[in-house]
Amino acid sequence: MEYRYKPEGVCSREMIFEIEGDIIKSLNIVGGCAGNTKGISKLVEGMKIQDVIKKLKGIPCGNKRTSCPDQLSIALEKFINSEK
């Protein structure tokens, strides 16, 4: 299932997930710091949603209260809530 999320307060503009069950099959982050967003995308592929949320939730970026990894955790939480 494809899921799209528009992050807030960060440089990236959109996160596009492919999710099967509770596993992230692929993630494409549009915008943001290319090396970091591509790295995050590769790292989370094949991981369980809850594991990614636990690792990334609350990570700030510089003096911002959020970051692309934090926004990813928020997107995944919203996905879980939309499935209930």
Backbone hydrogen bonds, N-H to C=O, Kabsch-Sander energy under -0.5 kcal/mol:
donor,donor_aa,acceptor,acceptor_aa,energy
3,Y,17,F,-1.9
5,Y,15,M,-2.2
13,R,30,V,-3.3
14,E,30,V,-1.3
15,M,5,Y,-2.7
16,I,28,N,-2.8
17,F,3,Y,-3.2
17,F,15,M,-0.5
18,E,26,S,-2.3
19,I,1,M,-2.7
20,E,23,I,-2.4
23,I,20,E,-2.2
24,I,47,M,-2.5
25,K,18,E,-2.7
25,K,23,I,-0.8
26,S,18,E,-1.5
28,N,16,I,-2.4
30,V,14,E,-3.1
30,V,28,N,-0.6
31,G,29,I,-0.5
32,G,11,C,-0.6
34,A,32,G,-0.8
37,T,33,C,-2.9
38,K,34,A,-2.5
39,G,35,G,-2.1
40,I,36,N,-2.8
41,S,37,T,-2.2
42,K,38,K,-2.2
43,L,39,G,-2.4
44,V,40,I,-2.2
45,E,41,S,-1.0
46,G,24,I,-3.9
47,M,44,V,-2.4
49,I,22,D,-2.5
52,V,48,K,-1.8
53,I,49,I,-2.3
54,K,50,Q,-2.3
55,K,51,D,-1.7
56,L,52,V,-2.2
57,K,53,I,-2.3
59,I,56,L,-1.6
61,C,64,K,-0.7
61,C,66,T,-1.0
64,K,61,C,-2.5
71,Q,67,S,-3.0
72,L,68,C,-2.2
73,S,69,P,-1.9
74,I,70,D,-2.1
75,A,71,Q,-2.7
76,L,72,L,-2.3
77,E,73,S,-2.1
78,K,74,I,-2.4
79,F,75,A,-2.2
80,I,76,L,-2.5
81,N,77,E,-2.4
82,S,78,K,-2.1
83,E,79,F,-1.2
83,E,80,I,-0.6
84,K,80,I,-0.5
84,K,81,N,-0.7
